[in-house]
Amino acid sequence: MSIVFGYGKMTETDVNSMSYIGGYNHEAAFSVTLATCLTAACFATGIQKQLKFAVIVICVVGIFLANYRTTLVAIAPLLITYLAASSLGRFPLRDRPFVASFLIVAGALTLGILSLFLAERFNDVTVASSGDVNFFKPPSEYTVDEGRLLSGRPFIWSSYFYAWLKGDLTEYVIGFGPDPGTTPSRSMPTTRS
C-alpha cells in the first residue's frame, strides 16, 4: 500500500535512499522473509516454471523496495547461481562452455550497471574496503564517522570482542549478563577523536 499511495521514508543511513517499509527493524524482518521465500522458490522442483519465475521476481522487487543492504548482498550469489544453472540446463553439453562464457560477461556487465545505480547506497562498503579505516581496534578509539560505517556493526563487534577480552573466568563460564554492550563505557562515540 505504501508503494501504491507513494508513502515512503528516508532511510536512517542514506538520505538519498527511499524505503517503503516501516523502520529499520521492519526492513530487516520483511527482507529476510522475502529472502527465505526466494530461496525456497529457487530450490523448489514441484511448481510450474512460470509460477517459480513470478515468485522470484516478486521477492527480488520486494527486497529491493525494502531497501535493506545486507539482504540485497546476501541474495546476489543465490540469484547468480540460480540463473546460471537454469540457463545452462537448456543447452546441449557441447554448447555449454559458450553459454557459460556469455553468462559470465552478461553477469559482469549487469553487476557493473547495478553498481552505478546503487553506488550511493553501498558507499559504506567502498569506504570500508578502501583500507583507510582500521576496524581492529578498541571501541574507544573509533571516531563518530567510523562508528557509523556499515550500520555500526564493526563498532558493535569491537565492543563485544574487547569486553570479552577484559572478562574473567566467571564471565566466560556464566556469561556477561543482559545487554553487556550497553554500558556507558561501551556506547557509541560522541566526540571526534
SEFITI-272443 format. One record per residue (C-alpha): x, y, z; residue in one letter. Coordinates in steps of 0.25 Angstrom, whole numbers, plus 5000, padded with zeros to 4 digits. Last residue first. Example, Ala and Ser with C-alpha at 12.3 -4.5 7.8 and 13.67 -1.06 7.14 Angstrom:
// SEFITI-272443
505549965029S/504949825031A/
// end
This chain:
// SEFITI-272443
515650465073S/514250525069R/513350525080T/512050445083T/512650305081P/511550195082M/511450135096S/512350035102R/512850115114S/511350155117P/510950005118T/510149965106T/511049845101G/510749755113P/509249755110D/508849645119P/509849575127G/511349555123F/511349405123G/511349285133I/512649215128V/513449335122Y/512849435132E/513349345143T/514749335137L/514949485136D/514549575125G/515449685119K/515649605106L/514149585105W/513849735106A/514849755095Y/514149665086F/512749715090Y/513149865087S/513949825074S/512749755069W/511849875072I/512849965065F/512949875053P/511449875052R/511150025053G/510250025041S/511349985032L/512050115036L/511450195047R/512550165058G/513650215047E/512950345046D/512850365061V/514350335062T/514650195068Y/515850185078E/514850155090S/514350035083P/515749965083P/516349945070K/516249855058F/515349935049F/516450015043N/515950105032V/516750155020D/516850015014G/515850045003S/514849935007S/514150015018A/513950135009V/513450054998T/512549975007V/512050105013D/511650154999N/510750044997F/509450124995R/510150234988E/510750134978A/509450064975L/509150114961F/510650104957L/510849974964S/509549914957L/510249954943I/511549884947G/510749764953L/509949754940T/511249764931L/511949654940A/510749564939G/510649584923A/512149544922V/511949424931I/510649384924L/511349394911F/512549304915S/511549204921A/510749194908V/512049174901F/512449064910P/511049004910R/510948984895D/511548844895R/510748794907L/509348834900P/508648954904F/507448974913R/508148934926G/509149054925L/508049154927S/507449094940S/508849074946A/509349214942A/508049284947L/508049204960Y/509549224963T/509449374960I/508249384969L/508749314980L/510049394980P/509349524980A/508349494991I/509249525002A/509649664996V/508249714995L/507949655009T/509049735015T/508649855008R/507249865013Y/506449955003N/505049895006A/504849924991L/505949844986F/505549724995I/504149734989G/504649744975V/505449624977V/504349544984C/503349584973I/504349534962V/504649404969I/503149374971V/502849404956A/503949314952F/503449204960K/502049224955L/502549224941Q/503349094943K/502249024949Q/502448964963I/502948834968G/504448864968T/504648974978A/506149014980F/506049154975C/504649174981A/505049134995A/506249234994T/505349344989L/504349315000C/505449325011T/505949455004A/504549505005L/504549475020T/505949535022V/505449665014S/504249685023F/504949655036A/506149755033A/505249865027E/504349855039H/505549865049N/506049985041Y/504750065042G/503450045033G/503549985019I/503550075006Y/504950115007S/505550235000M/507050264998S/507650394997N/507750425012V/508550295014D/508750245028T/507350255034E/506650235022T/505650335016M/504250295017K/503250255006G/501750285004Y/501450274989G/500050224990F/500350104982V/501650084989I/501150105003S/500050005000M/
// end
